[in-house]
Amino acid sequence: MMGERIRDMYTKKDFLIDLHNMGLKHTDAIMVHSSMKSIGPVEGGADTVVDAFMEYFKDGLFMTPTHTWAQMSEEYSLFDPENEPACVGIIPNIFRKRKGVIRSLHPTHSIAAYGMNAAEYVKGEDEVTTPCQPGGCWSRLKEVDAKILMLGCTHIRNTYIHAVEEHLDVPERLTDKPVQFQIKMPDGAIKEVFVHRHFNPIQPHISEEYDKLAQAFYELGAAKIVKFGDASCILCEARKIYEVTEKVLSHEINCLIDRKEIPREWWAD
């Protein structure tokens, strides 16, 4: 049951109750993709949502994407992590500016992190050469047994599946040649890097195919439906998302692009 409303608006207390009802622990690591408008009316707006997550996971690791892939390009190539807005909504843009939050240095697929070992978790993203490189921030969600909360959105926004595809070396996911970017480092120096971008000749927006895995995730216990305010959400376990995706793709590595539907027997055998 959802928390009690005050003046027809959700409060921080309501959201703390919702997170508890999801079965989440205060010490969990969690990546949250979000749609603010899906939550409904909130007393204090998006700041209250951020307050709730930061309070609940202060002894864990709270993360959001702070992607800039929509604006970064060969022409607009300087990534300033302190000032560059994220292209993924209001909640990450409020969160990234909060005291104690650390933003990674990836020029197109950065994350913001707060809590236990946040600075250590985001290290090294100025050295990667792909959007979700094995060993990088997105790949490591599995290593820390992170939860992934799709708050008012579906797997179409689940960046972690890109990381799974990179780890499994799915073909035709990246540009042949990298793009040159510049990163403004913490000391003010400018670092030149070369990073491949997502690309597929048939489907330019690869993640739009990821909902084809949804039923497999539900049936094999990698994901479940939960609520946050008015929002219908999907709570995932990164390790199980990896295992189910690997199981499905073992039958046909490029099936998410090549097939309209995934045969159920591929995961239900």
Residue pairs with C-beta under 8 A, 6 or more apart in sequence:
2 14
2 17
2 18
2 227
2 229
3 10
3 11
3 13
3 14
3 15
3 16
3 17
3 18
4 14
5 11
5 14
6 43
7 43
8 41
9 41
9 42
9 43
10 39
10 40
10 41
10 42
10 43
10 48
10 229
10 230
11 42
11 43
11 44
11 48
12 44
12 48
12 51
12 52
12 55
14 229
15 48
15 49
15 52
15 53
15 56
15 228
15 229
16 52
16 55
16 56
18 226
18 227
18 228
18 229
19 52
19 53
19 56
19 228
21 226
21 227
22 149
22 226
22 228
22 235
24 30
24 56
24 147
24 235
25 60
26 56
26 57
26 58
26 59
26 60
27 59
27 60
27 116
28 57
28 60
28 61
28 146
28 147
29 60
29 61
29 63
29 116
29 141
29 144
29 145
29 146
29 147
30 53
30 57
30 60
30 61
30 62
30 63
30 146
30 147
30 148
30 149
31 63
31 64
31 65
31 111
31 141
31 146
31 147
31 148
31 149
31 160
31 238
32 53
32 62
32 63
32 64
32 91
32 148
32 149
32 151
33 64
33 65
33 88
33 148
33 149
33 150
33 151
33 153
33 157
33 158
33 159
34 49
34 64
34 89
34 91
34 92
34 151
34 152
34 153
35 89
35 151
35 152
35 153
35 231
36 46
36 49
36 89
36 90
36 91
36 152
37 152
38 151
38 152
38 153
38 229
38 230
38 231
38 232
39 49
39 151
39 152
39 228
39 229
39 230
39 231
40 229
40 230
40 231
42 48
42 49
42 229
44 51
46 90
46 91
46 94
47 94
49 91
50 91
50 94
50 95
50 98
53 62
53 95
54 62
54 95
54 98
54 114
56 62
57 114
57 115
58 114
58 115
59 115
59 116
60 115
60 116
61 113
61 114
61 115
61 116
61 117
61 118
61 121
61 144
61 146
62 113
62 114
62 115
63 111
63 112
63 113
63 114
63 121
63 146
64 88
64 91
64 92
64 95
64 96
64 111
64 112
65 86
65 88
65 92
65 109
65 110
65 111
65 112
65 159
66 86
66 88
66 92
66 93
66 96
66 103
66 104
66 110
66 111
66 112
67 86
67 87
67 88
67 108
67 109
67 110
67 159
68 79
68 84
68 85
68 86
68 87
68 107
68 108
68 110
69 87
69 108
69 109
69 131
69 197
69 198
70 87
71 84
71 87
72 79
72 107
72 108
72 181
73 179
74 179
74 180
77 107
77 179
77 180
77 181
77 182
78 181
78 182
78 183
78 184
78 190
79 105
79 107
79 108
79 110
79 181
79 182
79 183
79 184
80 184
81 103
81 104
81 105
81 110
81 183
81 184
82 103
82 184
85 93
86 92
86 93
86 96
86 110
88 157
92 112
95 101
95 112
95 114
96 103
96 112
98 114
100 114
100 118
101 112
101 113
101 114
101 118
102 112
102 113
102 114
102 118
102 119
102 122
103 110
103 111
103 112
103 113
103 122
104 110
104 111
104 112
104 113
104 122
104 125
104 137
105 122
105 125
105 126
105 183
105 185
106 125
106 126
106 128
106 131
106 136
106 137
106 195
107 181
107 182
107 183
107 193
107 195
108 131
108 181
108 195
108 197
109 131
109 132
109 138
109 159
110 125
111 122
111 137
111 138
113 119
113 121
113 122
121 137
121 140
121 144
122 137
124 136
125 136
125 137
126 183
126 185
126 191
126 193
127 193
128 136
128 195
129 178
129 193
129 194
129 195
129 196
130 166
130 174
130 195
130 196
131 138
131 162
131 166
131 174
131 195
131 196
131 197
131 198
132 138
132 139
132 159
132 160
132 162
132 163
132 165
132 166
133 139
133 166
134 163
134 166
134 167
136 163
138 159
138 160
138 162
138 163
139 163
139 166
139 167
141 148
141 160
141 163
141 238
142 238
142 239
142 242
145 237
145 238
145 239
146 238
147 235
147 236
147 237
147 238
148 158
148 160
148 235
148 236
148 237
148 238
148 241
149 226
149 228
149 233
149 234
149 235
149 236
150 157
150 158
150 233
150 234
150 235
150 236
151 228
151 231
151 233
152 228
152 231
152 232
152 233
154 210
154 211
154 214
154 234
155 161
155 207
155 210
155 211
155 213
155 214
155 217
155 234
156 207
156 208
156 210
156 211
157 207
158 207
158 210
158 236
158 241
159 207
160 236
160 238
160 241
161 207
161 210
161 213
161 241
161 245
162 173
162 198
162 206
162 207
164 241
164 242
164 245
164 246
165 173
165 206
165 245
165 249
166 173
166 174
167 242
168 245
168 246
168 249
168 253
170 249
170 253
170 254
171 253
171 254
172 199
172 200
172 201
172 202
172 254
172 257
173 198
173 199
173 200
173 206
174 196
174 197
174 198
174 199
175 196
175 197
175 198
175 199
177 196
178 194
178 195
178 196
178 197
179 194
179 195
179 196
179 197
180 192
180 193
180 194
181 192
181 193
181 194
181 195
182 190
182 191
182 192
182 193
183 190
183 191
183 193
184 190
185 191
198 206
200 206
200 257
202 257
203 209
203 257
206 256
206 257
209 256
209 257
210 256
212 256
212 259
212 261
212 262
213 244
213 245
213 248
213 256
213 262
214 223
214 234
215 264
216 222
216 244
216 247
216 248
216 262
216 264
216 266
216 267
217 223
217 234
217 236
217 240
217 241
217 244
218 224
218 225
219 267
219 268
220 240
220 243
220 244
220 247
220 267
221 237
221 240
222 236
222 237
222 240
222 241
222 243
222 244
223 234
223 235
223 236
223 237
223 240
223 241
224 234
224 235
225 232
225 233
225 234
225 235
226 233
226 234
226 235
227 233
244 267
247 266
247 267
248 255
248 262
248 266
248 267
249 255
249 256
251 263
251 266
252 258
252 259
255 262
256 262
